């Protein structure tokens, strides 16, 4: 597991106060929206704000958001592409 993905898992749990979810339970290919985490549009909005603040990456339309938040893997990949300094 890479550092960026691990960091994102921890930030998702903290940002959304997912007290019953451990970061390591968020696997790369599990859907973020509509999956086991039960994230909804409000949760995604909170994550968009966290990603913009912490990584300087914008997700500014619904279509892009659907692609980016499809899985943990797609989220990590998008941040790597848009914020090369985050490729840790």
N, CA, C and O of each residue as an XYZ file, in Angstrom:
352
protein
N       0.848     -1.182      0.000
C       0.000      0.000      0.000
C       0.890      1.242      0.000
O       1.889      1.307      0.717
N       0.512      2.221     -0.815
C       1.324      3.426     -0.878
C       0.866      4.459      0.156
O      -0.237      4.383      0.697
N       1.731      5.402      0.403
C       1.469      6.397      1.457
C       0.278      7.287      1.146
O      -0.509      7.597      2.041
N       0.131      7.707     -0.111
C      -0.989      8.588     -0.454
C      -2.330      7.889     -0.191
O      -3.222      8.471      0.427
N      -2.468      6.663     -0.650
C      -3.713      5.923     -0.448
C      -3.985      5.724      1.043
O      -5.116      5.887      1.499
N      -2.962      5.376      1.786
C      -3.118      5.195      3.224
C      -3.528      6.507      3.893
O      -4.408      6.526      4.754
N      -2.888      7.592      3.493
C      -3.225      8.908      4.039
C      -4.673      9.265      3.716
O      -5.394      9.767      4.579
N      -5.102      9.012      2.487
C      -6.479      9.310      2.098
C      -7.486      8.486      2.897
O      -8.536      8.994      3.292
N      -7.171      7.243      3.130
C      -8.075      6.395      3.940
C      -8.281      7.008      5.320
O      -9.410      7.106      5.800
N      -7.191      7.419      5.951
C      -7.295      8.028      7.282
C      -8.074      9.339      7.231
O      -8.874      9.623      8.123
N      -7.843     10.139      6.186
C      -8.540     11.426      6.075
C     -10.028     11.235      5.818
O     -10.842     12.010      6.322
N     -10.397     10.227      5.049
C     -11.810      9.952      4.796
C     -12.503      9.585      6.105
O     -13.573     10.111      6.412
N     -11.906      8.699      6.862
C     -12.487      8.279      8.140
C     -12.615      9.484      9.083
O     -13.649      9.660      9.728
N     -11.576     10.304      9.162
C     -11.596     11.463     10.060
C     -12.572     12.538      9.584
O     -13.350     13.064     10.380
N     -12.535     12.863      8.303
C     -13.385     13.923      7.762
C     -14.859     13.602      7.917
O     -15.664     14.481      8.230
N     -15.211     12.348      7.701
C     -16.620     11.948      7.740
C     -17.037     11.338      9.080
O     -18.163     10.864      9.230
N     -16.128     11.355     10.044
C     -16.416     10.799     11.369
C     -16.970      9.371     11.283
O     -17.980      9.042     11.905
N     -16.293      8.547     10.509
C     -16.717      7.156     10.342
C     -16.146      6.326     11.495
O     -15.208      5.549     11.314
N     -16.713      6.502     12.653
C     -16.184      5.906     13.875
C     -16.155      4.381     13.853
O     -15.321      3.764     14.515
N     -17.052      3.782     13.102
C     -17.116      2.321     13.078
C     -16.308      1.719     11.931
O     -16.317      0.504     11.733
N     -15.614      2.563     11.179
C     -14.816      2.094     10.047
C     -13.348      2.320     10.323
O     -12.946      3.414     10.720
N     -12.552      1.303     10.118
C     -11.103      1.424     10.238
C     -10.554      1.782      8.860
O     -11.035      1.256      7.856
N      -9.563      2.660      8.790
C      -9.017      3.054      7.484
C      -8.627      1.870      6.597
O      -8.859      1.896      5.389
N      -8.042      0.843      7.193
C      -7.595     -0.307      6.392
C      -8.756     -1.117      5.812
O      -8.544     -1.961      4.941
N      -9.974     -0.871      6.283
C     -11.147     -1.548      5.736
C     -11.583     -0.964      4.394
O     -12.379     -1.576      3.681
N     -11.073      0.206      4.049
C     -11.413      0.830      2.773
C     -10.431      0.296      1.732
O      -9.309      0.788      1.615
N     -10.859     -0.705      0.985
C      -9.976     -1.331      0.003
C     -10.039     -0.581     -1.324
O     -11.005      0.126     -1.609
N      -8.992     -0.749     -2.130
C      -8.828      0.051     -3.343
C      -9.981     -0.035     -4.332
O     -10.325      0.969     -4.955
N     -10.582     -1.200     -4.494
C     -11.594     -1.367     -5.539
C     -13.038     -1.323     -5.051
O     -13.962     -1.534     -5.837
N     -13.239     -1.055     -3.784
C     -14.600     -0.935     -3.264
C     -15.176      0.419     -3.660
O     -14.503      1.440     -3.513
N     -16.409      0.445     -4.158
C     -17.032      1.730     -4.515
C     -17.130      2.645     -3.285
O     -17.526      2.207     -2.205
N     -16.766      3.908     -3.465
C     -16.874      4.855     -2.356
C     -18.315      5.322     -2.194
O     -18.816      5.434     -1.075
N     -18.980      5.596     -3.316
C     -20.372      6.044     -3.263
C     -21.267      4.836     -3.468
O     -21.095      4.078     -4.423
N     -22.209      4.662     -2.579
C     -23.145      3.565     -2.705
C     -22.572      2.209     -2.311
O     -23.246      1.188     -2.449
N     -21.352      2.188     -1.829
C     -20.733      0.936     -1.405
C     -20.944      0.700      0.069
O     -21.896      1.205      0.664
N     -20.054     -0.065      0.652
C     -20.160     -0.422      2.067
C     -20.056      0.783      2.998
O     -20.583      0.757      4.111
N     -19.380      1.838      2.547
C     -19.243      3.022      3.400
C     -20.539      3.809      3.496
O     -20.743      4.550      4.458
N     -21.412      3.661      2.518
C     -22.693      4.353      2.545
C     -22.571      5.852      2.349
O     -23.370      6.612      2.896
N     -21.586      6.290      1.580
C     -21.401      7.723      1.374
C     -22.500      8.286      0.482
O     -22.944      7.639     -0.467
N     -22.929      9.498      0.804
C     -23.935     10.174     -0.003
C     -23.368     11.480     -0.547
O     -22.179     11.755     -0.383
N     -24.200     12.280     -1.189
C     -23.722     13.502     -1.842
C     -23.145     14.509     -0.843
O     -22.206     15.230     -1.180
N     -23.676     14.572      0.354
C     -23.142     15.481      1.376
C     -21.743     15.028      1.798
O     -20.847     15.854      1.972
N     -21.560     13.727      1.960
C     -20.243     13.187      2.306
C     -19.233     13.514      1.211
O     -18.103     13.909      1.498
N     -19.641     13.348     -0.034
C     -18.737     13.630     -1.155
C     -18.376     15.106     -1.172
O     -17.222     15.450     -1.429
N     -19.325     15.978     -0.906
C     -19.037     17.418     -0.848
C     -17.991     17.706      0.227
O     -17.079     18.502      0.002
N     -18.111     17.076      1.375
C     -17.117     17.256      2.438
C     -15.743     16.765      1.987
O     -14.728     17.397      2.281
N     -15.711     15.637      1.274
C     -14.435     15.114      0.785
C     -13.834     16.010     -0.291
O     -12.618     16.196     -0.336
N     -14.675     16.564     -1.155
C     -14.190     17.496     -2.181
C     -13.515     18.687     -1.515
O     -12.437     19.104     -1.936
N     -14.137     19.233     -0.486
C     -13.555     20.386      0.213
C     -12.233     20.005      0.880
O     -11.282     20.785      0.847
N     -12.161     18.819      1.482
C     -10.921     18.363      2.113
C      -9.815     18.198      1.068
O      -8.677     18.603      1.305
N     -10.136     17.615     -0.071
C      -9.146     17.376     -1.121
C      -8.645     18.696     -1.696
O      -7.448     18.849     -1.941
N      -9.545     19.644     -1.912
C      -9.131     20.954     -2.411
C      -8.210     21.651     -1.411
O      -7.201     22.243     -1.792
N      -8.569     21.575     -0.130
C      -7.780     22.234      0.908
C      -6.421     21.559      1.110
O      -5.392     22.233      1.168
N      -6.422     20.232      1.216
C      -5.203     19.509      1.565
C      -4.267     19.253      0.390
O      -3.051     19.175      0.568
N      -4.832     19.121     -0.817
C      -3.994     18.757     -1.970
C      -4.014     19.793     -3.092
O      -3.252     19.681     -4.051
N      -4.879     20.800     -2.979
C      -4.954     21.829     -4.018
C      -5.510     21.303     -5.330
O      -5.217     21.845     -6.396
N      -6.304     20.260     -5.253
C      -6.878     19.625     -6.435
C      -8.365     19.954     -6.493
O      -9.087     19.792     -5.509
N      -8.814     20.418     -7.660
C     -10.228     20.780     -7.821
C     -11.011     19.648     -8.471
O     -10.539     18.990     -9.398
N     -12.194     19.444     -7.970
C     -13.163     18.528     -8.571
C     -14.408     19.390     -8.740
O     -15.215     19.524     -7.820
N     -14.555     19.975     -9.932
C     -15.521     21.050    -10.082
C     -16.776     20.729    -10.884
O     -17.535     21.632    -11.236
N     -17.001     19.455    -11.175
C     -18.276     19.119    -11.799
C     -18.688     17.697    -11.433
O     -17.875     16.884    -10.994
N     -19.942     17.432    -11.621
C     -20.538     16.169    -11.186
C     -19.960     14.960    -11.930
O     -19.700     13.919    -11.327
N     -19.762     15.108    -13.247
C     -19.224     13.999    -14.044
C     -17.824     13.617    -13.577
O     -17.518     12.433    -13.431
N     -16.981     14.606    -13.343
C     -15.631     14.353    -12.850
C     -15.695     13.712    -11.470
O     -14.968     12.759    -11.188
N     -16.558     14.231    -10.621
C     -16.713     13.676     -9.281
C     -17.111     12.214     -9.300
O     -16.622     11.427     -8.490
N     -17.993     11.840    -10.217
C     -18.428     10.440    -10.322
C     -17.247      9.540    -10.683
O     -17.133      8.428    -10.166
N     -16.370     10.015    -11.567
C     -15.194      9.228    -11.953
C     -14.184      9.161    -10.810
O     -13.667      8.091    -10.488
N     -13.912     10.301    -10.210
C     -12.894     10.387     -9.160
C     -13.288      9.569     -7.932
O     -12.450      8.873     -7.357
N     -14.541      9.647     -7.531
C     -14.988      8.968     -6.315
C     -15.569      7.579     -6.581
O     -16.275      7.030     -5.735
N     -15.275      7.014     -7.744
C     -15.753      5.668     -8.051
C     -15.170      4.665     -7.056
O     -15.895      3.833     -6.510
N     -13.863      4.747     -6.824
C     -13.182      3.831     -5.893
C     -12.049      4.576     -5.201
O     -11.697      5.691     -5.586
N     -11.494      3.957     -4.193
C     -10.328      4.512     -3.511
C      -9.162      4.648     -4.509
O      -8.415      5.626     -4.478
N      -9.027      3.665     -5.375
C      -7.962      3.658     -6.372
C      -8.102      4.832     -7.339
O      -7.111      5.494     -7.648
N      -9.320      5.101     -7.822
C      -9.516      6.205     -8.753
C      -9.271      7.553     -8.072
O      -8.774      8.484     -8.706
N      -9.612      7.664     -6.797
C      -9.360      8.896     -6.047
C      -7.863      9.139     -5.912
O      -7.388     10.244     -6.175
N      -7.127      8.128     -5.508
C      -5.674      8.256     -5.368
C      -5.019      8.602     -6.699
O      -4.138      9.459     -6.763
N      -5.453      7.934     -7.752
C      -4.877      8.157     -9.076
C      -5.120      9.594     -9.540
O      -4.216     10.230    -10.082
N      -6.322     10.101     -9.333
C      -6.635     11.465     -9.747
C      -5.769     12.483     -9.008
O      -5.251     13.417     -9.621
N      -5.612     12.312     -7.716
C      -4.785     13.240     -6.936
C      -3.339     13.171     -7.409
O      -2.679     14.205     -7.510
N      -2.836     11.987     -7.699
C      -1.464     11.851     -8.221
C      -1.286     12.601     -9.537
O      -0.269     13.259     -9.754
N      -2.276     12.497    -10.404
C      -2.193     13.147    -11.714
C      -2.300     14.662    -11.610
O      -1.604     15.384    -12.324
N      -3.156     15.141    -10.735
C      -3.413     16.576    -10.640
C      -2.517     17.315     -9.655
O      -2.364     18.533     -9.746
N      -1.931     16.589     -8.723
C      -1.030     17.193     -7.735
C       0.197     16.299     -7.631
O       0.327     15.546     -6.666
N       1.108     16.368     -8.617
C       2.255     15.463     -8.634
C       3.050     15.448     -7.335
O       3.663     14.429     -7.017
N       3.064     16.517     -6.586
C       3.776     16.550     -5.315
C       3.169     15.615     -4.280
O       3.800     15.293     -3.274
N       1.924     15.177     -4.538
C       1.241     14.285     -3.602
C       1.571     12.826     -3.872
O       1.136     11.943     -3.134
N       2.332     12.569     -4.918
C       2.676     11.177     -5.282
C       3.716     10.633     -4.314
O       4.879     10.436     -4.668
N       3.280     10.400     -3.108
C       4.198      9.929     -2.058
C       3.945      8.482     -1.759
O       4.615      7.902     -0.905
